[in-house]
Amino acid sequence: MRILLIKTSSLGDVVHNLPVVTDLRRSYPEAQIDWVVEECFREIPRLHPGVHRVIPVALRRWRRALPAPATWGEMRSFRSALQELSYDLVIDTQGLLKSALIARLARGRRCGYNAGSAREAIAARFYDVRCEVGKDLHAVERNRRLVALAAGYSASSAPDYGIAAIPAPTPAGPSAVLLTATSRDDKLWPEERWIALGCALHQRGLTCLLPAGSPAERARAERLAQAIPDAVALPPLGLTELAAQLAAARLVIGVDTGLVHLAAALGRPTLALFCASDPALTGVYASTPAINLGARGQPPGVEDVLAAATPLL
């Protein structure tokens, strides 16, 4: 049996799709499971031993350079890779027009959300099988419910992300990874609160590590590291390297960003801080300690975070 999953982005959404691989492997142990994902997130599906082949797509990059001949050459290569095999099931758990068009290009029975369940109703027109899945469910459970309906099994157990990473070497003593960067400014937690939190964690014996990617994120991480005793602003790292840092942490605290979901998926005690989004539908979601704090327009205070963190230390 061959199954193709389509979940291209973003990082948090890709992480939320990992449990469906575990569910499928439990029901169909011999199945070959392939996955289409944006090239910048290709390392995430590869963390799961149940994924056979990762097919990277570069929609984000191609849109920026559509007239270039090289772009059209890459698009043809992607289509060839996508159509190399015929699949028993092609399952689009993203529910967007762009992902539905990818599903339409693949060879196999195409499954996805119906018009009332998809994030973009027009996506449903491109599927052979359309499934109804409530929009009030957490993203992880929406993915699991859709794939279970498409593949003909019941997913009633707790979600299992099925991934692991070799912990990275850490500074002397236990560490706390602070994920201070996110894609939207309204999701950021104030720097003065990060400093107060970092100082309190240092007093509890934790070395604070601050990952950063873009120049703006690195500048923020360096400012915070200078204000928090013994804190370290990490250099830019790939997703596999970041997973290793998260796997080694005693505690991970972060704003609403894909990396905080990756930390929870890796089984680390994780606190997610919400300032401008709804944690009920897209918060951290795992059987290990994974706690959502705050809500849209109601960011948590430092004392709230410390109160939640203390039992996990």
MOCOR-V958518 format. One record per residue. N is the residue number from 1. PHI is phi in whole degrees, 0 to 359 (NA if undefined). BURIAL is I if it has 24 or more other ideal C-beta (glycine too) atoms within 12 Angstrom, else O. Layout:
BEGIN
n->N phi->PHI burial->BURIAL
n->N phi->PHI burial->BURIAL
END
This chain:
BEGIN
n->1 phi->NA burial->O
n->2 phi->242 burial->I
n->3 phi->230 burial->I
n->4 phi->248 burial->I
n->5 phi->260 burial->I
n->6 phi->239 burial->I
n->7 phi->212 burial->I
n->8 phi->271 burial->I
n->9 phi->195 burial->I
n->10 phi->275 burial->I
n->11 phi->303 burial->I
n->12 phi->298 burial->I
n->13 phi->295 burial->I
n->14 phi->296 burial->I
n->15 phi->299 burial->I
n->16 phi->296 burial->I
n->17 phi->272 burial->I
n->18 phi->301 burial->I
n->19 phi->300 burial->I
n->20 phi->292 burial->I
n->21 phi->295 burial->I
n->22 phi->299 burial->I
n->23 phi->300 burial->I
n->24 phi->297 burial->I
n->25 phi->293 burial->I
n->26 phi->292 burial->I
n->27 phi->277 burial->I
n->28 phi->227 burial->I
n->29 phi->302 burial->O
n->30 phi->266 burial->O
n->31 phi->292 burial->I
n->32 phi->265 burial->I
n->33 phi->247 burial->I
n->34 phi->252 burial->I
n->35 phi->214 burial->I
n->36 phi->265 burial->I
n->37 phi->211 burial->I
n->38 phi->303 burial->I
n->39 phi->304 burial->I
n->40 phi->287 burial->O
n->41 phi->247 burial->I
n->42 phi->298 burial->I
n->43 phi->290 burial->I
n->44 phi->290 burial->I
n->45 phi->302 burial->I
n->46 phi->291 burial->I
n->47 phi->289 burial->I
n->48 phi->266 burial->I
n->49 phi->294 burial->O
n->50 phi->277 burial->I
n->51 phi->269 burial->I
n->52 phi->278 burial->I
n->53 phi->222 burial->I
n->54 phi->256 burial->I
n->55 phi->250 burial->I
n->56 phi->284 burial->I
n->57 phi->235 burial->I
n->58 phi->232 burial->I
n->59 phi->302 burial->I
n->60 phi->297 burial->O
n->61 phi->288 burial->O
n->62 phi->297 burial->I
n->63 phi->299 burial->O
n->64 phi->281 burial->O
n->65 phi->223 burial->O
n->66 phi->299 burial->O
n->67 phi->288 burial->O
n->68 phi->291 burial->O
n->69 phi->303 burial->O
n->70 phi->298 burial->O
n->71 phi->297 burial->O
n->72 phi->294 burial->O
n->73 phi->295 burial->O
n->74 phi->294 burial->O
n->75 phi->295 burial->I
n->76 phi->294 burial->O
n->77 phi->295 burial->O
n->78 phi->297 burial->I
n->79 phi->298 burial->O
n->80 phi->296 burial->O
n->81 phi->295 burial->I
n->82 phi->295 burial->I
n->83 phi->262 burial->O
n->84 phi->298 burial->O
n->85 phi->239 burial->O
n->86 phi->261 burial->O
n->87 phi->252 burial->I
n->88 phi->291 burial->I
n->89 phi->222 burial->I
n->90 phi->243 burial->I
n->91 phi->242 burial->I
n->92 phi->263 burial->I
n->93 phi->267 burial->I
n->94 phi->272 burial->I
n->95 phi->73 burial->I
n->96 phi->246 burial->I
n->97 phi->302 burial->I
n->98 phi->297 burial->I
n->99 phi->286 burial->I
n->100 phi->293 burial->I
n->101 phi->293 burial->I
n->102 phi->296 burial->I
n->103 phi->301 burial->I
n->104 phi->294 burial->I
n->105 phi->288 burial->I
n->106 phi->287 burial->I
n->107 phi->259 burial->O
n->108 phi->151 burial->I
n->109 phi->284 burial->I
n->110 phi->268 burial->I
n->111 phi->235 burial->I
n->112 phi->192 burial->I
n->113 phi->287 burial->I
n->114 phi->283 burial->I
n->115 phi->300 burial->O
n->116 phi->282 burial->O
n->117 phi->255 burial->I
n->118 phi->288 burial->I
n->119 phi->293 burial->I
n->120 phi->236 burial->O
n->121 phi->303 burial->O
n->122 phi->298 burial->O
n->123 phi->301 burial->I
n->124 phi->298 burial->I
n->125 phi->293 burial->O
n->126 phi->261 burial->I
n->127 phi->257 burial->I
n->128 phi->277 burial->O
n->129 phi->237 burial->I
n->130 phi->241 burial->I
n->131 phi->247 burial->I
n->132 phi->267 burial->O
n->133 phi->223 burial->I
n->134 phi->300 burial->O
n->135 phi->281 burial->I
n->136 phi->273 burial->O
n->137 phi->277 burial->O
n->138 phi->298 burial->I
n->139 phi->305 burial->I
n->140 phi->300 burial->I
n->141 phi->287 burial->I
n->142 phi->297 burial->I
n->143 phi->300 burial->I
n->144 phi->295 burial->I
n->145 phi->295 burial->I
n->146 phi->299 burial->I
n->147 phi->293 burial->I
n->148 phi->296 burial->I
n->149 phi->295 burial->I
n->150 phi->291 burial->I
n->151 phi->262 burial->I
n->152 phi->79 burial->O
n->153 phi->216 burial->O
n->154 phi->248 burial->O
n->155 phi->250 burial->I
n->156 phi->251 burial->O
n->157 phi->281 burial->O
n->158 phi->294 burial->O
n->159 phi->296 burial->I
n->160 phi->236 burial->I
n->161 phi->288 burial->I
n->162 phi->71 burial->I
n->163 phi->244 burial->I
n->164 phi->210 burial->O
n->165 phi->221 burial->I
n->166 phi->287 burial->O
n->167 phi->301 burial->O
n->168 phi->283 burial->I
n->169 phi->302 burial->O
n->170 phi->241 burial->O
n->171 phi->300 burial->O
n->172 phi->305 burial->O
n->173 phi->87 burial->O
n->174 phi->290 burial->I
n->175 phi->237 burial->I
n->176 phi->239 burial->I
n->177 phi->268 burial->I
n->178 phi->252 burial->I
n->179 phi->262 burial->I
n->180 phi->265 burial->I
n->181 phi->256 burial->I
n->182 phi->208 burial->I
n->183 phi->282 burial->O
n->184 phi->230 burial->O
n->185 phi->297 burial->O
n->186 phi->287 burial->O
n->187 phi->267 burial->I
n->188 phi->287 burial->I
n->189 phi->261 burial->I
n->190 phi->303 burial->O
n->191 phi->299 burial->I
n->192 phi->295 burial->O
n->193 phi->285 burial->I
n->194 phi->299 burial->I
n->195 phi->295 burial->I
n->196 phi->298 burial->I
n->197 phi->294 burial->I
n->198 phi->299 burial->I
n->199 phi->296 burial->I
n->200 phi->294 burial->I
n->201 phi->293 burial->I
n->202 phi->299 burial->I
n->203 phi->297 burial->O
n->204 phi->268 burial->O
n->205 phi->91 burial->O
n->206 phi->255 burial->I
n->207 phi->270 burial->I
n->208 phi->272 burial->I
n->209 phi->248 burial->I
n->210 phi->238 burial->I
n->211 phi->291 burial->I
n->212 phi->201 burial->I
n->213 phi->244 burial->I
n->214 phi->288 burial->O
n->215 phi->304 burial->O
n->216 phi->296 burial->O
n->217 phi->293 burial->I
n->218 phi->294 burial->O
n->219 phi->298 burial->O
n->220 phi->295 burial->I
n->221 phi->299 burial->I
n->222 phi->291 burial->O
n->223 phi->299 burial->O
n->224 phi->293 burial->I
n->225 phi->296 burial->I
n->226 phi->290 burial->O
n->227 phi->267 burial->I
n->228 phi->254 burial->I
n->229 phi->304 burial->O
n->230 phi->63 burial->I
n->231 phi->288 burial->I
n->232 phi->233 burial->I
n->233 phi->273 burial->I
n->234 phi->286 burial->I
n->235 phi->288 burial->O
n->236 phi->302 burial->O
n->237 phi->230 burial->I
n->238 phi->287 burial->O
n->239 phi->297 burial->I
n->240 phi->295 burial->I
n->241 phi->293 burial->I
n->242 phi->295 burial->I
n->243 phi->300 burial->I
n->244 phi->294 burial->I
n->245 phi->295 burial->I
n->246 phi->295 burial->I
n->247 phi->296 burial->I
n->248 phi->272 burial->I
n->249 phi->282 burial->I
n->250 phi->289 burial->I
n->251 phi->207 burial->I
n->252 phi->236 burial->I
n->253 phi->231 burial->I
n->254 phi->205 burial->I
n->255 phi->282 burial->I
n->256 phi->289 burial->I
n->257 phi->214 burial->I
n->258 phi->301 burial->I
n->259 phi->293 burial->I
n->260 phi->291 burial->I
n->261 phi->290 burial->I
n->262 phi->295 burial->I
n->263 phi->299 burial->I
n->264 phi->297 burial->I
n->265 phi->296 burial->I
n->266 phi->278 burial->I
n->267 phi->84 burial->I
n->268 phi->273 burial->I
n->269 phi->302 burial->I
n->270 phi->226 burial->I
n->271 phi->243 burial->I
n->272 phi->252 burial->I
n->273 phi->256 burial->I
n->274 phi->251 burial->I
n->275 phi->239 burial->I
n->276 phi->218 burial->O
n->277 phi->216 burial->I
n->278 phi->260 burial->O
n->279 phi->290 burial->I
n->280 phi->295 burial->O
n->281 phi->257 burial->I
n->282 phi->224 burial->I
n->283 phi->283 burial->I
n->284 phi->297 burial->I
n->285 phi->212 burial->I
n->286 phi->201 burial->I
n->287 phi->282 burial->O
n->288 phi->281 burial->O
n->289 phi->304 burial->I
n->290 phi->220 burial->I
n->291 phi->238 burial->I
n->292 phi->261 burial->I
n->293 phi->235 burial->I
n->294 phi->88 burial->I
n->295 phi->196 burial->O
n->296 phi->302 burial->O
n->297 phi->77 burial->O
n->298 phi->226 burial->O
n->299 phi->296 burial->I
n->300 phi->288 burial->I
n->301 phi->272 burial->O
n->302 phi->300 burial->I
n->303 phi->295 burial->O
n->304 phi->298 burial->I
n->305 phi->292 burial->I
n->306 phi->295 burial->I
n->307 phi->296 burial->O
n->308 phi->285 burial->I
n->309 phi->283 burial->I
n->310 phi->305 burial->O
n->311 phi->294 burial->O
n->312 phi->270 burial->I
n->313 phi->277 burial->O
END
